[in-house]
Amino acid sequence: MDTKQQIKPTKRQLEFQSWEFGLFIHFGLRTFYEGYVDFDKRPMSPTSFNPTNLDCDQWIRTAKEAGMKYAVLTAKHHDGFSNWPSKYTEFSVAESSWKEGKGDVVREFITACKKYGIKPGLYYSPYDGSADFYNKDGKAYDDYFVNQVTELLTNYGDIDIIWFDGAGSEGHEYDWERIVNTIRSLQPNILIFNMADPDFRWVGNEDGIAPVPCWNVVDTLEFSVLTDEHDELSRQLWLPAECDVQMRDNWFYSDNDEHTVKSLEELMGIYYSSIGRGANLLLNIGPDRQGLLPEKDTRRLLEFGREIKSRFNTPITIERCEYQDGKWIYQSKEPHLIDHIIIQEDLTDGERVQEFEISIITAKTRRPLTIYKGSNIGHKAIIRIPSVKVRGVSLEIITSYGEAAIKELSFHHIGENYF
């Protein structure tokens, strides 16, 4: 028996996969330093942080309207600036001119998330360019790490995600056992991204594209964009993939890249290549120096959300599919066009499907005809085909680990307007 058959997701992992679409928010001190890049050597002063019109409600209200279910804020990026008044550093909002040093971006973000029913996540960079003891005293830095994480997971209520970015951590050893024990004891339901004791993983690129196939069970992790090396896991684990990608060329706001805001066509391609392949999609927008999502980015995100809803929220009205001899069969009273088929596997007992086929019953001659062959289905497979008139459709599982279960099967006709 292949061990993959025995590996099942936790309830929380299944919840995460059902969220599908989230907003990534890169915001911090470097927002106020034009052209600042990761691991930049230029000094920055907390006094420069002053988002005069910070409106986390605008961020999260926009995410909600676009159909997103979760959001992840950079609580601390590689530069080490803390977006909350941490007691363990002077490099934080407490030392800024914003709100006379009494502001707290993390609190305002989480308050907005809870107001709009969006799951809150916090990005925390293990690497810290502001801590001069990072490479000199491992124990002191682990203390700092634990203390800051404790603040984030103690003072703001329930947090759904802690998002660890491995960039900069190549070759550094953390006391992960201590760090993870702290995290799990403070927030037992939290989901950890990609490092230490992960619940979900990075897809391996920053282009928003999941591979084909994109299996949920893996035995290695890609942990940093700065290396091709993989972390070998001690055993196979259920670790669903998340695709992160920028709306613009830069993660943080820049005055000089508005022209790179992605087109609706490109965003829909990313959607098909991420959510359409069973992964989650985390789309980044960097708030500007006022503390607002830029107008063009906001318009495009809302346009993107409307397009997703337009395509997929109203499937063709169908009778319930019948299960017969290893096939899920749909028959229509009258022939009609389809150009999209969406399949969701019931993953409660693991990922079972290895190969499947989709066949149609043609409109005129009423003959069965195979039109698509695929490998995994996972949380969701969105299959695009040329428009074809059908009297019926069947989904057949060719090979599987044990008996496969299909959660949902829907058919759509979007027409010539889709890209």
C-alpha positions as CSV (number, residue, x, y, z in Angstrom):
1,M,0.0,0.0,0.0
2,D,1.3,3.4,-0.9
3,T,1.8,5.5,2.2
4,K,0.0,8.5,0.5
5,Q,-3.3,6.6,0.9
6,Q,-2.9,6.6,4.7
7,I,-2.1,10.4,5.1
8,K,-5.1,12.5,5.9
9,P,-5.5,16.3,6.4
10,T,-6.5,17.8,9.7
11,K,-9.8,19.7,10.0
12,R,-7.9,23.0,10.1
13,Q,-6.0,22.1,6.9
14,L,-9.3,21.4,5.1
15,E,-10.6,24.7,6.4
16,F,-7.6,26.5,5.0
17,Q,-8.0,24.9,1.6
18,S,-11.6,26.0,1.5
19,W,-10.6,29.6,2.0
20,E,-8.9,29.5,-1.4
21,F,-8.2,33.2,-2.0
22,G,-6.4,35.7,0.3
23,L,-4.9,39.2,0.4
24,F,-1.2,39.5,1.1
25,I,-0.3,43.0,2.6
26,H,3.3,44.2,2.5
27,F,3.4,47.3,4.6
28,G,6.0,48.8,7.0
29,L,8.8,51.2,7.4
30,R,10.3,50.4,4.0
31,T,7.1,51.6,2.5
32,F,8.4,55.1,3.2
33,Y,11.8,54.5,1.5
34,E,11.4,54.5,-2.2
35,G,13.4,51.8,-4.0
36,Y,14.3,50.0,-0.8
37,V,14.9,46.3,-1.5
38,D,15.2,43.1,0.6
39,F,18.4,43.1,2.6
40,D,19.1,46.7,1.6
41,K,22.1,48.2,3.5
42,R,20.7,51.7,3.7
43,P,19.8,52.7,7.3
44,M,16.2,53.5,8.0
45,S,14.7,55.5,10.9
46,P,11.4,54.6,12.6
47,T,10.6,58.3,12.6
48,S,9.9,58.1,8.9
49,F,6.9,55.8,9.5
50,N,3.9,58.0,9.3
51,P,0.8,56.6,7.4
52,T,-1.4,59.7,8.0
53,N,-4.6,58.1,6.7
54,L,-4.1,54.5,7.7
55,D,-7.3,52.6,7.0
56,C,-7.2,48.9,7.6
57,D,-11.0,48.8,7.1
58,Q,-10.4,49.9,3.5
59,W,-7.9,47.0,3.0
60,I,-10.1,44.3,4.4
61,R,-13.4,45.7,3.1
62,T,-11.9,45.5,-0.4
63,A,-10.7,42.0,0.2
64,K,-14.1,41.0,1.4
65,E,-15.8,42.5,-1.7
66,A,-13.3,40.7,-4.0
67,G,-14.3,37.4,-2.5
68,M,-11.2,36.8,-0.4
69,K,-11.5,34.7,2.8
70,Y,-8.2,35.5,4.6
71,A,-5.5,38.2,4.8
72,V,-1.8,38.1,5.8
73,L,0.0,41.3,7.1
74,T,3.7,41.7,7.4
75,A,4.0,42.2,11.1
76,K,7.8,42.1,10.7
77,H,9.7,41.9,7.4
78,H,13.4,41.2,6.8
79,D,14.4,44.7,7.8
80,G,13.1,43.9,11.4
81,F,10.7,46.8,11.8
82,S,7.8,45.8,14.0
83,N,4.4,47.0,13.0
84,W,3.3,46.7,16.6
85,P,4.8,48.4,19.8
86,S,7.1,45.5,20.7
87,K,8.7,45.7,24.1
88,Y,11.8,43.9,22.7
89,T,13.0,46.4,20.2
90,E,13.3,50.1,19.6
91,F,12.8,49.5,15.9
92,S,9.0,49.6,15.9
93,V,5.9,51.8,15.5
94,A,6.4,53.0,19.1
95,E,9.4,55.0,18.0
96,S,7.6,56.5,15.0
97,S,5.9,59.9,14.6
98,W,2.7,58.1,13.7
99,K,0.0,58.7,16.4
100,E,2.8,60.0,18.6
101,G,4.2,56.5,18.9
102,K,1.0,55.1,20.3
103,G,-0.2,53.4,17.1
104,D,-0.4,49.6,16.4
105,V,-0.9,48.5,12.8
106,V,-1.3,44.9,13.8
107,R,-4.2,45.7,16.1
108,E,-6.0,47.8,13.5
109,F,-5.5,45.1,10.9
110,I,-6.9,42.3,13.1
111,T,-9.8,44.4,14.3
112,A,-10.7,45.0,10.6
113,C,-10.4,41.3,9.8
114,K,-12.8,40.4,12.6
115,K,-15.2,43.1,11.6
116,Y,-15.5,41.8,8.1
117,G,-15.2,38.0,8.8
118,I,-11.8,37.7,7.2
119,K,-9.3,35.2,8.7
120,P,-6.3,37.1,10.0
121,G,-2.7,36.0,9.4
122,L,0.6,37.5,10.4
123,Y,3.8,37.3,8.4
124,Y,6.9,37.2,10.6
125,S,10.4,37.1,9.1
126,P,12.7,34.8,11.1
127,Y,15.6,36.7,9.6
128,D,16.0,40.2,11.2
129,G,18.3,42.8,9.7
130,S,17.9,45.1,12.7
131,A,19.1,42.6,15.3
132,D,22.8,43.0,15.5
133,F,23.0,39.7,17.5
134,Y,21.2,37.6,14.8
135,N,24.4,35.9,13.7
136,K,26.4,36.4,16.9
137,D,24.3,34.9,19.6
138,G,21.8,32.2,18.6
139,K,20.4,31.8,22.1
140,A,19.7,35.5,22.4
141,Y,18.1,35.7,19.1
142,D,15.9,32.7,19.9
143,D,14.8,34.5,23.0
144,Y,14.0,37.6,20.9
145,F,12.1,35.4,18.4
146,V,10.0,33.7,21.1
147,N,9.3,37.0,22.9
148,Q,8.0,38.7,19.8
149,V,5.9,35.8,18.7
150,T,4.5,35.6,22.2
151,E,3.4,39.2,21.9
152,L,1.7,38.6,18.6
153,L,-0.1,35.5,19.7
154,T,-1.1,36.8,23.2
155,N,-2.3,40.4,22.7
156,Y,-4.6,40.2,19.7
157,G,-7.0,37.3,20.1
158,D,-7.2,34.4,17.7
159,I,-4.8,34.4,14.8
160,D,-5.4,31.9,12.0
161,I,-2.0,31.9,10.3
162,I,1.6,32.7,11.2
163,W,3.5,33.0,7.9
164,F,7.3,32.3,8.0
165,D,9.4,33.5,5.1
166,G,12.6,31.6,4.8
167,A,14.5,34.2,2.8
168,G,17.6,35.2,4.7
169,S,17.5,32.2,6.9
170,E,19.6,30.0,4.7
171,G,22.1,28.2,6.9
172,H,20.8,29.7,10.2
173,E,19.8,27.4,13.0
174,Y,16.8,28.3,15.1
175,D,15.5,26.5,18.2
176,W,12.4,25.5,16.3
177,E,11.3,23.0,18.9
178,R,11.1,25.8,21.5
179,I,9.5,28.3,19.0
180,V,6.9,25.8,17.8
181,N,6.0,24.7,21.3
182,T,5.4,28.4,22.2
183,I,3.3,28.9,19.1
184,R,1.2,25.8,19.6
185,S,0.7,26.4,23.3
186,L,-0.5,30.0,22.8
187,Q,-2.7,29.3,19.7
188,P,-3.5,25.6,19.3
189,N,-5.6,26.2,16.1
190,I,-3.0,28.4,14.3
191,L,-1.7,27.3,10.9
192,I,2.1,27.6,10.3
193,F,3.3,28.3,6.9
194,N,6.2,26.4,5.3
195,M,8.9,26.3,8.1
196,A,9.4,24.6,11.5
197,D,6.3,22.5,11.9
198,P,4.3,23.5,8.8
199,D,0.6,23.0,8.1
200,F,0.8,24.3,4.5
201,R,3.6,25.0,2.1
202,W,5.0,27.5,-0.4
203,V,4.4,26.4,-4.0
204,G,8.0,27.1,-4.9
205,N,7.7,30.3,-7.0
206,E,6.4,33.9,-6.7
207,D,4.5,33.7,-10.0
208,G,1.2,32.4,-8.6
209,I,1.6,29.1,-10.6
210,A,1.1,25.6,-9.2
211,P,2.6,22.7,-11.0
212,V,0.8,19.9,-12.7
213,P,0.1,17.7,-10.8
214,C,0.0,19.6,-7.5
215,W,-0.3,16.9,-4.8
216,N,-1.2,17.6,-1.2
217,V,1.2,15.0,0.2
218,V,4.9,15.8,-0.1
219,D,8.2,14.8,1.5
220,T,10.3,17.9,0.7
221,L,9.8,21.7,1.1
222,E,11.1,24.6,-0.8
223,F,11.7,27.2,1.8
224,S,13.3,30.2,0.2
225,V,13.3,32.1,-3.1
226,L,17.1,32.6,-2.6
227,T,18.0,28.9,-2.9
228,D,17.1,25.9,-5.0
229,E,17.8,23.6,-2.0
230,H,14.9,21.7,-0.5
231,D,14.3,20.7,3.1
232,E,13.9,17.0,3.4
233,L,11.0,16.0,5.7
234,S,11.3,13.0,8.0
235,R,8.2,11.5,6.5
236,Q,5.5,12.3,4.0
237,L,3.1,15.0,5.2
238,W,-0.2,16.5,4.1
239,L,0.9,20.1,3.2
240,P,-1.4,21.9,0.8
241,A,0.2,24.5,-1.4
242,E,-0.2,28.2,-1.4
243,C,0.7,30.4,-4.4
244,D,1.9,34.0,-3.5
245,V,2.2,36.6,-6.2
246,Q,2.3,40.4,-6.5
247,M,-0.3,42.7,-8.0
248,R,2.7,44.8,-9.2
249,D,6.4,44.3,-9.7
250,N,7.2,45.2,-6.0
251,W,5.9,43.6,-2.8
252,F,5.9,47.0,-1.0
253,Y,4.5,50.2,-2.4
254,S,6.5,52.1,-5.0
255,D,5.8,55.4,-6.8
256,N,7.4,53.9,-9.9
257,D,5.6,50.7,-10.7
258,E,1.9,51.5,-11.1
259,H,2.2,50.7,-14.8
260,T,3.0,47.0,-13.8
261,V,-0.4,46.4,-12.2
262,K,-1.4,43.1,-13.6
263,S,-4.1,43.0,-16.3
264,L,-7.4,41.1,-15.6
265,E,-6.3,38.6,-18.2
266,E,-3.1,37.8,-16.4
267,L,-4.9,37.6,-13.0
268,M,-7.4,35.1,-14.4
269,G,-4.6,33.1,-15.8
270,I,-3.0,33.0,-12.3
271,Y,-6.4,32.0,-10.9
272,Y,-6.7,29.0,-13.2
273,S,-3.0,28.1,-12.5
274,S,-3.4,28.2,-8.7
275,I,-6.9,27.7,-7.3
276,G,-7.8,25.9,-10.5
277,R,-5.0,23.4,-9.7
278,G,-6.0,22.8,-6.1
279,A,-3.8,25.4,-4.4
280,N,-4.6,28.6,-2.5
281,L,-3.9,32.0,-4.0
282,L,-2.4,34.8,-1.8
283,L,-2.4,38.0,-3.9
284,N,-0.3,40.9,-2.7
285,I,-1.0,44.6,-2.7
286,G,1.3,47.1,-0.9
287,P,-0.6,50.0,0.8
288,D,0.7,53.4,-0.1
289,R,2.3,56.0,2.2
290,Q,-1.0,57.3,3.4
291,G,-1.9,53.7,4.5
292,L,-4.4,53.0,1.8
293,L,-4.6,50.4,-1.0
294,P,-3.7,52.3,-4.1
295,E,-6.7,53.3,-6.3
296,K,-5.6,51.4,-9.4
297,D,-4.7,48.2,-7.5
298,T,-8.1,48.4,-5.7
299,R,-10.0,48.8,-8.9
300,R,-8.2,45.8,-10.5
301,L,-8.7,43.6,-7.4
302,L,-12.4,44.3,-7.4
303,E,-12.6,43.7,-11.2
304,F,-10.9,40.4,-10.6
305,G,-13.3,39.4,-7.9
306,R,-16.3,40.3,-10.1
307,E,-14.9,38.2,-13.0
308,I,-14.4,35.2,-10.8
309,K,-18.0,35.5,-9.5
310,S,-19.3,36.0,-13.0
311,R,-17.7,32.9,-14.3
312,F,-18.2,30.4,-11.5
313,N,-20.9,31.5,-9.0
314,T,-23.8,30.4,-11.3
315,P,-23.2,26.9,-12.7
316,I,-25.6,25.5,-15.2
317,T,-28.6,24.2,-13.4
318,I,-28.2,20.4,-13.3
319,E,-29.9,17.4,-11.8
320,R,-27.9,15.5,-9.2
321,C,-25.1,13.4,-10.7
322,E,-25.6,9.7,-10.3
323,Y,-22.8,7.3,-9.4
324,Q,-22.7,4.1,-11.4
325,D,-19.9,1.6,-11.8
326,G,-17.1,4.0,-10.9
327,K,-18.5,6.9,-12.9
328,W,-20.3,10.1,-11.9
329,I,-22.9,10.6,-14.6
330,Y,-24.8,13.8,-15.5
331,Q,-27.6,13.7,-18.1
332,S,-29.4,16.8,-19.4
333,K,-33.0,16.9,-20.5
334,E,-32.0,19.3,-23.4
335,P,-28.5,19.6,-25.0
336,H,-26.5,22.7,-23.9
337,L,-23.0,24.2,-24.3
338,I,-20.3,23.8,-21.7
339,D,-16.7,25.1,-21.6
340,H,-15.7,24.6,-18.0
341,I,-16.0,21.6,-15.6
342,I,-15.1,22.0,-11.9
343,I,-14.4,19.0,-9.8
344,Q,-13.8,18.9,-6.0
345,E,-12.6,15.8,-4.4
346,D,-13.7,15.0,-0.8
347,L,-10.4,15.1,0.9
348,T,-11.6,14.1,4.4
349,D,-9.9,10.7,4.2
350,G,-7.0,11.8,2.0
351,E,-6.3,12.4,-1.6
352,R,-7.3,9.3,-3.5
353,V,-7.6,10.2,-7.2
354,Q,-4.5,9.5,-9.3
355,E,-6.0,9.5,-12.8
356,F,-9.4,10.4,-14.2
357,E,-11.2,10.9,-17.5
358,I,-14.1,13.1,-18.6
359,S,-16.4,12.0,-21.4
360,I,-19.4,13.7,-23.0
361,I,-22.5,12.4,-24.7
362,T,-22.5,14.4,-28.0
363,A,-25.6,16.5,-28.8
364,K,-26.5,15.1,-32.3
365,T,-25.3,11.5,-32.5
366,R,-25.4,10.9,-28.7
367,R,-22.1,9.1,-28.7
368,P,-19.7,8.9,-25.8
369,L,-16.5,10.7,-26.4
370,T,-13.5,11.2,-24.1
371,I,-12.5,14.9,-24.0
372,Y,-10.1,15.2,-21.1
373,K,-7.6,13.1,-19.1
374,G,-6.1,14.3,-15.8
375,S,-4.1,13.2,-12.8
376,N,-5.0,14.6,-9.4
377,I,-8.1,16.5,-8.5
378,G,-7.4,17.6,-4.9
379,H,-9.4,20.4,-3.4
380,K,-10.4,21.8,-6.8
381,A,-9.7,21.2,-10.5
382,I,-11.0,23.8,-13.0
383,I,-10.9,22.3,-16.4
384,R,-11.3,24.5,-19.5
385,I,-12.4,23.0,-22.8
386,P,-13.5,24.4,-26.1
387,S,-17.3,25.1,-26.1
388,V,-19.1,21.9,-26.9
389,K,-22.8,21.0,-26.9
390,V,-23.6,18.0,-24.7
391,R,-26.4,15.8,-23.6
392,G,-24.4,14.4,-20.7
393,V,-21.1,14.3,-19.0
394,S,-19.3,11.5,-17.1
395,L,-16.4,11.6,-14.7
396,E,-14.5,8.3,-14.4
397,I,-11.8,7.6,-11.9
398,I,-9.2,5.4,-13.7
399,T,-6.8,4.8,-10.8
400,S,-7.0,5.7,-7.2
401,Y,-5.7,4.9,-3.7
402,G,-8.8,3.0,-2.5
403,E,-12.2,4.3,-3.2
404,A,-12.3,8.0,-4.3
405,A,-15.0,10.4,-3.2
406,I,-16.2,13.4,-5.2
407,K,-17.5,16.3,-3.2
408,E,-18.8,18.5,-6.0
409,L,-19.1,18.4,-9.8
410,S,-20.4,21.4,-11.7
411,F,-20.6,22.6,-15.3
412,H,-20.3,26.1,-16.7
413,H,-20.7,27.9,-20.0
414,I,-18.8,31.2,-19.9
415,G,-18.7,31.9,-23.6
416,E,-16.3,33.6,-25.9
417,N,-15.6,36.5,-23.6
418,Y,-13.2,34.6,-21.4
419,F,-9.5,34.9,-22.0
